[in-house]
Amino acid sequence: MTASSTGATSTHSVGSDGSFEIDDLEPGEYEVLAVAPGFVSRRIASIDLAEGSTDLGTVPLRAGLVNGDDVVDTLDISAIAASFGDSVGGRTDSQGRIVDMNGDGIGNCFKLWRDESSGVACVADP
């Protein structure tokens, strides 16, 4: 997270449900970069935190990133398809690729769609 007015940056961990807490935030404009294994990173250039507010809002991430290149494409979909229905431990296949998109221990993908700006994406149901 970067404070737009000062340029100060900080890094914070999140819970398994994606929630996080950051104490002592001053009101103002912030830039947020959300990163999680198996998901495409997302940068929100301007979040305005009002006086007395404690909510930065929701930063949804797209699942389906298998190879870590920050682009969900046919290489990622192929890896998921190769492990489709297999039991996997720790969300990864034998090559260390994240193929369990929803954390249920099975290589899967529930919804496929095409985003014109980033190509094919794989999104897991919550």
Stockholm file with secondary structure:
# STOCKHOLM 1.0

chainA/1-126         MTASSTGATSTHSVGSDGSFEIDDLEPGEYEVLAVAPGFVSRRIASIDLAEGSTDLGTVPLRAGLVNGDDVVDTLDISAIAASFGDSVGGRTDSQGRIVDMNGDGIGNCFKLWRDESSGVACVADP
#=GR chainA/1-126 SS CEETTTCCBCCCCCCTTSCCCCCSCCSEEEEEEECCTTEECEEEEEEEECTTCCCCCCCCCEECCCSSSSCCCHHHHHHHHHTBTCBCBTTBCTTSCBCBSSSSSBBBCCEEEEETTTEEEEECCC
#=GC SS_cons         CEETTTCCBCCCCCCTTSCCCCCSCCSEEEEEEECCTTEECEEEEEEEECTTCCCCCCCCCEECCCSSSSCCCHHHHHHHHHTBTCBCBTTBCTTSCBCBSSSSSBBBCCEEEEETTTEEEEECCC
//
